[in-house]
Amino acid sequence: VSGALTAATLSVTAPARSVQLLTGSGNLTSSITMNSEVHSITTTGASTIALANGVAGQVKTFVLAVDGGTLVITPTNYSASTITFADVYNAATLLFVSGEWVPISLVGAVSA
């Protein structure tokens, strides 16, 4: 093989992520913005979220940033019933496809 090698610089920019910071207890459903991709949640008592259907290909990540009480998320259409977050940094990433939320990753969070 003959020829010259040339150096190139590859520049990669990570896409911006819309992060929503939530703090509270009780029913936090009305606080969730569907256009945010990441939800960092601080619970100040037992908390619940009813997650509405998304749009095809939508990804959402939920992280329990501060544990002041258990967080239970109930997606409208989901392969199980709920996702429970009991400890700091429990996390779940979901993908909306074929009319339902599908778990891509669960870290400490429990799907039941």
N, C-alpha and C positions, 0 to 999 in steps of 0.2 A: 504494500500500500504506500503510495506516495502522495504528497500534497502538504499543504500548510494547515496547521491547526490555528484556530483563532479563539481568543478568549471572548466570552460574552458575559454580561452582567444580567442576572435575572432578578427582577424586582417583583415581589409579591405583596399585595396589600390585602390584609384580612378584611372580609366584609364587616361592616358595622352591625352590631347586634343591638336591638332595642331592649333595654333592661328596665324592668319595673320593680321598684322597691315597695313592698307592702308591709305594714305593721298593723296588728290588731288581733282580735279574738272573735269568736262567734262565726257568723256567716260572712265570709269575705267575698262571696260570689260577685256582688255588684262592683267590687274594687278591681277585678281582673280586666285588663284591656286585652282584647283578642289580637290586636296588632303588635303587641310586645312578644318577643321570642323567648326572653328569659325573665323569670319571676323569682326574685330573691325575697323570701318571706321571713318576717320576724313575728312569731306568735307571742301573744301576751296572755294566753289562755287557750283552751281547746278551740280549734278552728276548723271550719269546713269551707270547701269551694266546690260548686257545681260547675263543671267545665262544659260549655256549650260545644256543639259541633264546630269544626274548623272548615277550611277549604282544602281541597286535594293538594297534598304536598306540604302543608303547613307543619312546622316543627315548633314545639314548646318545651322549655326546660323549667322545672320547678326545683328550687333549692331551699331547704329549711336553714336559713342563715343564723337565726337565734331561736333556741327552743324554750319557749315559755309555756308550751302545751302542745299536745299532739295535733297534727294537721291531717285531715282526711279529704282527699280530692275524689269526687265522683263524676267521671266523664259521662256525658249523655249516652254515647255509644262507645263501648269499651269491651274488650274481650273478657274482662273480669268485672267486678262491681266497683271496687274502690282501690285507691293507692293511699297507704298510710305512712306518714313521716313522723318518727318518734324521737329522733336525735339530730343534733346539729350536723349539718352537711349531708343529711339524707337528700337524695336527688332523684329525679325522674325526667327522662327525655321521651317525649311522645311524638309520633308522626301521624297525621290524619290522612288516611288512605282508604279507598273503597267504602266510604261512609262511616268509618270508625277510627278512634284513637288506638294506635298500636304502640306498645312500649318498645323503644329502641334501646334504652338503658335504664336500669334501676340500681341505684347505689344506696344500700341500706333501707330504702323505701320498700314497702311490702305491698304487692298486688294480691288482692284476694277477691 
